[in-house]
């Protein structure tokens, strides 16, 4: 059995890791290089912290939407769709400043995963700052098991998501403090410490995790009404709440997809 193909890349202000379990062919190795280059391209286009990025220049009025990469128009249109679906709890302009980051990272990870899959890497996992798109499994007949760090104690696991072809996104305050703006109030959302959302495709899962985090106590009920999405939240008081598909294994909520 061949060794897994692994790679770590620092880009977009975080760490991305690639874990490819399909035996690596030259085509798969080339696709990994393309996927890494893709992440750097996304950073150059969408980073709100780079003054030379297209999104910064669009925000500052030195670039028009027509002059931007077509992906900018597509992402902003997607953000508008999620805003409508969530009753305005998602926005591409948090605090009145253009920044579609709430949709970009999950989309970039899912697209990187698609590049690997198209090259024949049917078993792989791409992790970007804790947001994961996994395909296939780590070994024949085995599902991926994705642990979610407890925001109260990063050495502990708050929940586990198990499955094949699964996407997991976490929004929270553990690493950056209260930074997710609730568009309904214009202030940082503080009712939750973390919200983990599991689905199949990371683009939508990640965006909805951001929106649901802003909903606070309403999040689990709102998400439970959406087929194919499953959530685990830790409230500011330290209570763990989940949607119905999670079960308990010991004291850890566990989801099998």
C-alpha positions as CSV (number, residue, x, y, z in Angstrom):
1,X,0.0,0.0,0.0
2,X,1.5,3.4,-1.0
3,X,2.0,6.2,1.4
4,X,-0.6,8.9,1.5
5,X,0.2,12.1,-0.4
6,X,0.2,15.0,2.0
7,X,0.9,18.7,1.7
8,X,0.6,21.7,4.0
9,X,0.2,25.3,2.6
10,X,0.1,28.6,4.4
11,X,-2.3,30.9,2.4
12,X,-5.3,33.0,2.8
13,X,-4.3,33.8,6.4
14,X,-4.6,30.2,7.6
15,X,-3.2,26.8,7.1
16,X,-4.5,24.4,4.4
17,X,-3.7,20.7,4.6
18,X,-4.2,18.1,1.8
19,X,-4.4,14.4,2.7
20,X,-4.7,12.2,-0.5
21,X,-5.3,8.5,0.2
22,X,-5.7,7.4,-3.5
23,X,-2.4,6.0,-4.7
24,X,-0.7,9.1,-6.2
25,X,-0.2,9.1,-9.9
26,X,1.6,11.8,-11.9
27,X,-1.8,13.2,-12.8
28,X,-2.9,13.4,-9.1
29,X,0.4,15.0,-8.1
30,X,0.0,17.6,-10.8
31,X,-3.6,18.3,-9.7
32,X,-2.3,18.9,-6.1
33,X,0.0,21.5,-7.5
34,X,-2.9,23.1,-9.5
35,X,-5.0,23.1,-6.3
36,X,-2.4,24.9,-4.3
37,X,-1.9,27.4,-7.0
38,X,-5.7,27.9,-7.1
39,X,-5.7,28.8,-3.4
40,X,-3.1,31.5,-4.0
41,X,-5.1,32.8,-6.8
42,X,-8.2,33.0,-4.6
43,X,-6.1,34.9,-2.0
44,X,-4.9,37.4,-4.6
45,X,-8.4,38.0,-5.8
46,X,-10.5,37.9,-2.6
47,X,-8.3,38.8,0.4
48,X,-9.7,41.8,2.2
49,X,-6.4,42.4,3.9
50,X,-4.3,42.8,0.7
51,X,-4.7,46.3,-0.7
52,X,-3.8,45.0,-4.1
53,X,-6.5,42.2,-4.2
54,X,-9.4,42.7,-6.5
55,X,-12.0,42.7,-3.7
56,X,-10.1,45.5,-1.9
57,X,-9.8,47.5,-5.1
58,X,-13.5,46.9,-5.9
59,X,-14.3,48.1,-2.3
60,X,-12.1,51.2,-2.7
61,X,-13.6,52.1,-6.1
62,X,-10.3,51.7,-8.1
63,X,-11.7,48.6,-9.9
64,X,-15.1,48.0,-11.4
65,X,-17.0,44.7,-11.1
66,X,-16.7,44.3,-14.9
67,X,-13.0,44.5,-14.6
68,X,-12.8,41.8,-11.9
69,X,-12.3,38.1,-12.3
70,X,-15.6,36.5,-13.2
71,X,-15.4,34.6,-9.9
72,X,-16.0,37.9,-8.1
73,X,-19.4,38.4,-9.7
74,X,-20.3,34.7,-9.1
75,X,-19.4,34.9,-5.4
76,X,-21.3,38.1,-4.8
77,X,-24.3,36.6,-6.5
78,X,-24.0,33.5,-4.3
79,X,-23.7,35.8,-1.2
80,X,-27.0,37.5,-2.3
81,X,-28.7,34.1,-2.6
82,X,-27.6,33.1,0.9
83,X,-28.6,36.5,2.3
84,X,-32.1,35.9,0.9
85,X,-32.3,32.3,2.2
86,X,-31.2,33.4,5.7
87,X,-33.4,36.4,6.1
88,X,-30.4,38.7,5.9
89,X,-28.3,36.9,8.6
90,X,-25.6,36.6,6.0
91,X,-24.0,39.5,4.1
92,X,-21.1,40.1,1.8
93,X,-20.6,43.5,3.5
94,X,-20.3,42.9,7.3
95,X,-20.2,46.2,9.1
96,X,-20.8,48.0,5.8
97,X,-17.4,46.9,4.4
98,X,-17.3,44.7,1.3
99,X,-15.8,41.4,2.5
100,X,-17.3,38.1,1.1
101,X,-14.9,36.0,3.2
102,X,-17.9,34.2,4.8
103,X,-18.4,32.4,1.5
104,X,-14.9,32.4,-0.1
105,X,-13.0,29.9,2.0
106,X,-15.5,27.1,1.8
107,X,-15.9,27.6,-1.9
108,X,-12.1,27.6,-2.4
109,X,-11.7,24.4,-0.5
110,X,-14.5,22.7,-2.3
111,X,-13.0,23.8,-5.7
112,X,-9.6,22.4,-4.7
113,X,-11.2,19.1,-3.8
114,X,-13.0,19.0,-7.1
115,X,-9.6,19.5,-8.9
116,X,-8.2,16.5,-7.0
117,X,-11.3,14.3,-7.6
118,X,-11.3,15.1,-11.3
119,X,-7.7,13.9,-11.5
120,X,-8.6,10.5,-10.0
121,X,-8.0,11.2,-6.3
122,X,-11.4,9.8,-5.2
123,X,-10.2,9.4,-1.6
124,X,-8.9,12.7,0.0
125,X,-9.5,15.4,2.5
126,X,-8.8,19.1,2.2
127,X,-8.8,21.1,5.5
128,X,-8.6,24.9,5.5
129,X,-8.4,26.4,9.0
130,X,-10.8,23.7,10.4
131,X,-13.2,23.7,7.4
132,X,-13.2,20.4,5.7
133,X,-14.2,18.8,2.4
134,X,-13.7,15.1,2.4
135,X,-14.2,12.6,-0.5
136,X,-14.3,8.8,-0.3
137,X,-12.5,7.5,2.7
138,X,-9.1,7.2,4.4
139,X,-8.9,3.4,3.7
140,X,-11.1,0.8,2.0
141,X,-14.5,0.6,3.8
142,X,-13.5,3.3,6.3
143,X,-15.2,6.7,6.7
144,X,-13.4,9.9,7.5
145,X,-13.7,11.0,11.1
146,X,-13.5,14.7,11.7
147,X,-13.1,16.0,15.3
148,X,-14.4,19.4,16.2
149,X,-12.3,21.2,18.8
150,X,-14.1,22.4,22.0
151,X,-14.0,26.2,22.0
152,X,-13.8,26.1,25.8
153,X,-10.7,23.8,25.8
154,X,-8.9,23.3,22.5
155,X,-7.3,20.1,23.7
156,X,-10.8,18.4,23.9
157,X,-13.2,17.3,21.2
158,X,-16.7,18.9,21.3
159,X,-18.2,16.7,18.5
160,X,-17.2,14.1,15.8
161,X,-18.6,13.9,12.3
162,X,-18.1,10.6,10.5
163,X,-18.8,9.9,6.9
164,X,-17.8,9.7,3.2
165,X,-18.2,12.6,0.9
166,X,-18.8,15.0,3.8
167,X,-18.3,18.8,4.4
168,X,-17.8,20.3,7.8
169,X,-17.6,24.0,8.6
170,X,-17.1,25.6,12.0
171,X,-17.8,29.2,12.9
172,X,-16.8,30.5,16.3
173,X,-14.9,32.9,18.7
174,X,-12.1,30.6,20.0
175,X,-9.3,31.8,17.7
176,X,-10.3,35.3,16.6
177,X,-12.7,36.4,19.4
178,X,-16.2,37.8,18.6
179,X,-15.6,38.7,14.9
180,X,-18.8,37.5,13.1
181,X,-21.1,40.4,12.6
182,X,-24.8,39.9,13.0
183,X,-26.3,41.9,10.2
184,X,-29.5,42.3,12.2
185,X,-27.7,44.3,14.9
186,X,-24.5,45.4,13.2
187,X,-22.6,44.1,16.3
188,X,-20.6,40.9,16.8
189,X,-22.7,37.8,17.5
190,X,-21.9,36.5,21.0
191,X,-24.7,34.1,21.9
192,X,-22.7,31.1,20.7
193,X,-19.0,30.1,21.2
194,X,-19.1,27.8,18.2
195,X,-21.3,26.3,15.6
196,X,-20.3,23.3,13.5
197,X,-22.3,22.5,10.4
198,X,-22.1,19.3,8.4
199,X,-23.4,18.7,4.9
200,X,-22.1,17.4,1.6
201,X,-20.7,20.4,-0.2
202,X,-18.6,23.0,1.6
203,X,-19.4,26.1,-0.3
204,X,-23.0,26.3,1.0
205,X,-22.3,24.6,4.3
206,X,-19.6,27.2,5.2
207,X,-21.8,30.1,4.2
208,X,-24.8,28.8,6.2
209,X,-22.6,28.1,9.2
210,X,-21.6,31.8,9.3
211,X,-25.2,32.9,8.9
212,X,-26.5,30.4,11.6
213,X,-23.8,31.5,14.0
214,X,-25.3,35.0,13.8
215,X,-28.7,33.5,14.7
216,X,-27.5,32.4,18.1
217,X,-30.1,30.4,20.0
218,X,-32.3,30.1,16.9
219,X,-29.7,28.4,14.9
220,X,-30.4,24.7,15.6
221,X,-34.1,25.0,15.0
222,X,-33.5,26.9,11.7
223,X,-31.0,24.4,10.5
224,X,-33.0,21.3,11.5
225,X,-35.7,22.4,9.0
226,X,-33.1,22.2,6.1
227,X,-32.6,18.7,4.7
228,X,-29.0,17.4,4.6
229,X,-27.6,19.9,7.2
230,X,-26.7,19.0,10.7
231,X,-25.4,21.3,13.5
232,X,-23.7,21.2,16.8
233,X,-23.5,24.4,18.8
234,X,-21.8,25.4,22.1
235,X,-23.6,28.3,23.7
236,X,-21.9,31.2,25.6
237,X,-23.1,29.5,28.8
238,X,-21.3,26.3,27.8
239,X,-24.4,24.2,26.8
240,X,-24.0,21.9,23.9
241,X,-27.0,21.7,21.5
242,X,-27.4,19.7,18.3
243,X,-29.9,18.9,15.6
244,X,-31.6,15.5,15.9
245,X,-29.2,13.4,13.8
246,X,-26.4,13.7,16.3
247,X,-26.2,10.9,18.9
248,X,-24.2,10.6,22.1
249,X,-21.1,8.4,22.4
250,X,-19.9,8.9,25.9
251,X,-20.2,12.6,26.4
252,X,-19.4,13.6,22.8
253,X,-22.1,14.3,20.2
254,X,-21.4,12.0,17.2
255,X,-22.9,12.3,13.7
256,X,-22.7,9.5,11.1
257,X,-23.5,10.6,7.5
